[in-house]
């Protein structure tokens, strides 16, 4: 059973300060508030009107933070059924059901099926278990690259790992802005705009 976390909350935007449900499951590993805040400071108002795609969504905090800060809609993908139920509770708590799609399933398979995410530029959050970058490196590269290719112009990618992942392996490696927030490392990529 989930509980409202005293520590997990929306940091900015219209839902600022609202607490989120989190059941304490260590497999979920919500991104630390300071890292989430740093990310949204970096991407700033560029999140507005975008379609937030939160892979390995956990509590849904990244996608919901994006909605709070003006994203037009969000798709939250989480394989673990009990965790996906917590996302549903958080979506309901914030009253954003009509702007949110929750996908319960394997992120790798979901991306391979080439989901129709629409022409609106995306902001893709990829914050998996860190071990995936070590034990499933090829799958992670295929996952990120597989979304970068069809992404509408003006989209953004936010990838969180730890120090074991080499961001230079990603497509268009020199264009990634990589920052360290130990133990996390965060890479941000912006697709070229048209024109």
PAVEX-579669 format. One record per residue (C-alpha): residue in one letter; chain; z, y, x. Coordinates in steps of 0.2 Angstrom, whole numbers, padded with zeros to 4 digits. Layout:
<nodes>
  code  unit      z      y      x
     A     A      Z      Y      X
...
</nodes>
This chain:
<nodes>
  code  unit      z      y      x
     X     A   0000   0000   0000
     X     A  -0005   0017   0007
     X     A   0007   0032   0008
     X     A   0004   0050   0010
     X     A   0006   0053   0029
     X     A   0017   0068   0035
     X     A   0005   0069   0050
     X     A  -0012   0067   0044
     X     A  -0019   0082   0035
     X     A  -0034   0093   0032
     X     A  -0034   0106   0046
     X     A  -0046   0120   0039
     X     A  -0056   0126   0025
     X     A  -0053   0125   0006
     X     A  -0041   0110   0007
     X     A  -0032   0116   0023
     X     A  -0014   0108   0024
     X     A  -0018   0095   0011
     X     A  -0010   0078   0016
     X     A  -0020   0062   0017
     X     A  -0016   0044   0013
     X     A  -0014   0033   0028
     X     A  -0006   0016   0028
     X     A  -0001   0016   0046
     X     A  -0013   0001   0051
     X     A  -0016   0003   0070
     X     A  -0033  -0003   0068
     X     A  -0038   0013   0059
     X     A  -0032   0025   0073
     X     A  -0035   0041   0064
     X     A  -0042   0054   0076
     X     A  -0029   0065   0083
     X     A  -0027   0082   0074
     X     A  -0030   0092   0090
     X     A  -0046   0082   0094
     X     A  -0052   0085   0076
     X     A  -0048   0103   0077
     X     A  -0057   0105   0093
     X     A  -0072   0097   0086
     X     A  -0073   0108   0071
     X     A  -0070   0123   0082
     X     A  -0085   0118   0092
     X     A  -0097   0114   0077
     X     A  -0090   0129   0068
     X     A  -0099   0135   0052
     X     A  -0114   0124   0057
     X     A  -0106   0111   0046
     X     A  -0109   0121   0030
     X     A  -0122   0114   0017
     X     A  -0124   0098   0029
     X     A  -0123   0080   0023
     X     A  -0108   0073   0032
     X     A  -0110   0055   0037
     X     A  -0093   0048   0043
     X     A  -0096   0031   0052
     X     A  -0081   0019   0054
     X     A  -0073   0031   0042
     X     A  -0055   0025   0043
     X     A  -0045   0037   0032
     X     A  -0061   0048   0029
     X     A  -0053   0062   0038
     X     A  -0068   0068   0047
     X     A  -0080   0068   0032
     X     A  -0067   0076   0021
     X     A  -0063   0089   0034
     X     A  -0082   0093   0034
     X     A  -0082   0094   0015
     X     A  -0067   0106   0016
     X     A  -0076   0117   0028
     X     A  -0092   0118   0017
     X     A  -0102   0102   0019
     X     A  -0113   0099   0004
     X     A  -0109   0081   0002
     X     A  -0102   0066   0012
     X     A  -0106   0048   0015
     X     A  -0091   0038   0021
     X     A  -0094   0021   0029
     X     A  -0080   0009   0031
     X     A  -0080  -0010   0033
     X     A  -0061  -0014   0030
     X     A  -0059  -0016   0011
     X     A  -0040  -0010   0011
     X     A  -0045   0005   0022
     X     A  -0059   0009   0010
     X     A  -0047   0009  -0004
     X     A  -0037   0022   0005
     X     A  -0053   0033   0007
     X     A  -0055   0032  -0012
     X     A  -0037   0038  -0014
     X     A  -0040   0053  -0002
     X     A  -0057   0057  -0011
     X     A  -0048   0057  -0028
     X     A  -0033   0067  -0021
     X     A  -0045   0081  -0015
     X     A  -0055   0079  -0031
     X     A  -0072   0077  -0022
     X     A  -0078   0061  -0030
     X     A  -0095   0070  -0036
     X     A  -0099   0075  -0018
     X     A  -0094   0059  -0010
     X     A  -0102   0041  -0008
     X     A  -0091   0028  -0001
     X     A  -0100   0013   0007
     X     A  -0089  -0002   0010
     X     A  -0098  -0013   0023
     X     A  -0103  -0016   0041
     X     A  -0109   0001   0049
     X     A  -0121  -0008   0061
     X     A  -0130  -0017   0046
     X     A  -0129  -0002   0036
     X     A  -0139   0008   0049
     X     A  -0151  -0006   0052
     X     A  -0156  -0005   0033
     X     A  -0161   0013   0036
     X     A  -0151   0021   0022
     X     A  -0159   0035   0013
     X     A  -0148   0050   0017
     X     A  -0160   0064   0011
     X     A  -0169   0078   0020
     X     A  -0153   0090   0021
     X     A  -0148   0091   0039
     X     A  -0134   0079   0043
     X     A  -0118   0080   0053
     X     A  -0114   0062   0059
     X     A  -0097   0057   0065
     X     A  -0096   0041   0075
     X     A  -0078   0037   0079
     X     A  -0076   0018   0081
     X     A  -0063   0008   0089
     X     A  -0065   0012   0108
     X     A  -0067  -0006   0113
     X     A  -0084  -0006   0104
     X     A  -0091   0005   0118
     X     A  -0086  -0009   0130
     X     A  -0089  -0025   0121
     X     A  -0103  -0020   0109
     X     A  -0112  -0007   0120
     X     A  -0130  -0011   0116
     X     A  -0125  -0011   0097
     X     A  -0117   0006   0099
     X     A  -0132   0013   0108
     X     A  -0144   0006   0095
     X     A  -0133   0012   0081
     X     A  -0133   0030   0088
     X     A  -0151   0030   0093
     X     A  -0156   0023   0077
     X     A  -0149   0037   0067
     X     A  -0155   0051   0080
     X     A  -0173   0046   0077
     X     A  -0175   0049   0059
     X     A  -0162   0064   0058
     X     A  -0168   0079   0050
     X     A  -0171   0094   0061
     X     A  -0155   0104   0063
     X     A  -0144   0089   0062
     X     A  -0128   0086   0073
     X     A  -0120   0071   0080
     X     A  -0102   0070   0085
     X     A  -0097   0054   0095
     X     A  -0079   0050   0100
     X     A  -0076   0037   0114
     X     A  -0064   0035   0128
     X     A  -0067   0037   0147
     X     A  -0075   0020   0148
     X     A  -0091   0025   0139
     X     A  -0105   0033   0149
     X     A  -0113   0047   0138
     X     A  -0128   0047   0149
     X     A  -0134   0031   0141
     X     A  -0138   0040   0125
     X     A  -0155   0046   0120
     X     A  -0159   0064   0126
     X     A  -0143   0062   0138
     X     A  -0144   0080   0145
     X     A  -0143   0088   0128
     X     A  -0126   0081   0124
     X     A  -0111   0093   0126
     X     A  -0097   0081   0132
     X     A  -0079   0087   0132
     X     A  -0063   0078   0137
     X     A  -0047   0077   0126
     X     A  -0038   0063   0135
     X     A  -0038   0049   0131
     X     A  -0053   0054   0120
     X     A  -0070   0060   0125
     X     A  -0081   0069   0113
     X     A  -0100   0071   0114
     X     A  -0109   0083   0103
     X     A  -0128   0083   0100
     X     A  -0139   0095   0090
     X     A  -0156   0090   0085
     X     A  -0170   0103   0088
     X     A  -0173   0114   0074
     X     A  -0191   0116   0067
     X     A  -0202   0130   0074
</nodes>
